[in-house]
Amino acid sequence: MFKNYYLFKAQIGQIAPKVIGSEVVSVYTEYKNELIFELQKENDLFQLKLSLSTHKPFILIDSPKKQKNDRLNFFEDLYGHTISNLNMAVYNKFLTIKFDSFNVCACFYGTAPNIILSDLSKNPLESFKSLNTVIEYPNEIPVPISQALITNAISTTPDIKISKLIRAVCPPLNKRMVNEICFRMNTNSDDKVKQINNSKLIYSTISGFLDEINSGDCFIYKKDKQAKYLTLFKSKLLLDSGFEVEIFKEINKAWSIFIYEINKNQTFDQLNSVISNAIKKRKKSLETALKKISFAENIEDRKQDADLKGNLILTNKHKIPRGSSSAELINIFSDNHEKIVVKLNPKKTSVENANHYFNKYKNIVEKKKVISLKKNMYSSELAEISKMDTKIQTASIKELQKIKEKLIGMNVIQQGESKKESSDTLKYSFRRLILDNKWDIYIGKNNINNDLLTFSFANKWDIWMHAQGVQGAHVIIKVPGKDISIPNSIIEQAAQITAANSKAKHSSTVPVIYTQARYVSRIRKALPGTVNVRNEKVIFVKPLSLNI
């Protein structure tokens, strides 16, 4: 309840001369917990900002800012009225802004902080937040601190902690202030009063501390270049703990800088956490995929094993009961005649099960090619992700934003608001393969993505491909320079991939057209991805499925 009371009180004392006598121009909000009073005094236009944030409440004076978000207006009855006084309730973060016919009461504490416009009889007329509870106007009378008061407390409650005694004689002090006073007395906050038994020391330390926080200076404490604390006193405890301090004469300036730094740090930490978690998850996924690829690379041995099982099924086809899901067969092709368990499809005959094993690795050359493609693709992405993982350890907030944009483009992080992608991140919008460890192949995902690939991403000398006469993906072979020629083997492989990403993917042979991207144009008023093609060539290929 009393946290930061002295900071609020001191701030009101410093800004009152500027605010009192100013006229309300408008009252509005652009953010969830912040209400802005736009004020004018003579020719000076400025803002009084009140934040009800649970963790970062504040009262600040600021210069007018350009509108960033939609505004919602409040308290229009105040427009044109002049502020006559500012008053902070005793021991409470409760501000009253007084006018000739109205009061604005800002309650910064409790579970339902609010800002309320009322008449002079305290009848609420309008509120910033929903008025779910009745606002109680604080009316506490402080008890003056004296050595006699402390002496009496020591004698009547010798077993209470020193921290409780300090809070009892001066309720507005928060935990950090109490710890500072204890540190200055060279005692621990958990020590009992009877262990000190020195009312003069306690009184003089508290009195000196209160004089210091009323001096007008303000202090920001940093560790590892990050703002951590804002105080009205020079903390010997924090300095002893390795914090650096910056001193300000104006509370408003210090508070503004502190809020900015805290928000920046919070944004940095949240961004870093989102990126780190996303990278960790993607790295694990890629490493798992590469393990599966590594297992699949041993394809010759797996083909040999499959052929053996197929031959054993045929050899024992009359011995295997129909409808069996597995069979234990003696390996007659081995000198050891070991038993081998063979899985079966109970719905198929023995011959059909044998053919399944024979056909499993029928296209071994193509499968090897696919394995190589996928290995290069996953390895390349893992290297890029790992590089980002290293970079975020020392990255600035701007660098983190760029990394996040890349990860959004790679679909590692979900896109929040729609945002035009930069040329650096656009490439991550498409599926990507690498041929012969050199040639980047980009594949469109749908008609809109095809349009983006062809007309926003491709350079005019890149090679554009599409299955002829059927719906399918646009495919681009990136060419590093206009004078660089692409090997025929790369054209053929890319065409096979293009065929596999079309409606003709199950055909035995598919015609694929290709040309430079500069010869591809949109058709006016046609759907995205529909194009006109000139100077094209045709190649007939067998679709290369990327399934292993």
Secondary structure, DSSP 8 states (H G I E B T S, - for coil): --TTHHHHHHHHHHHHHHHTT-EEEEEEEEETTEEEEEEEETTEEEEEEEE--SSS-EEEEE------S--EE--GGGTT-B--EEEE-TTS-EEEEE-SSEEEEEE-SSSS-EEEEEETT--EEEESS---S-------------HHHHHHHHHH-TTSBHHHHHHHH-TT--HHHHHHHHHHTT--TTSBHHHH--HHHHHHHHHHHHHHHTSS-EEEEEETTEEEEEESS--HHHHHTT-EEEEES-HHHHHHHHHHHHHHHHHHHHHHHHHHHHHHHHHHHHHHHHHHHHHHH-HHHHHHHHHHHHHHHHHTTTTS-TT-SEEEEE-TTSTT--EEEEE--TTS-HHHHHHHHHHHTTTHHHHHHHHHHHHHHHHHHHHHHHHHHHHTTT--HHHHHHHHHHHHHTTSS---S-----HHHHGGGSEEEEETTTEEEEE--SHHHHHHIIIII--TTSEEEEETTS-B--EEE--SSTT----HHHHHHHHHHHHHTBTTTTSS-EEEEEEEGGGEEE-TTS-TT-EEE-S-EEEEE-------
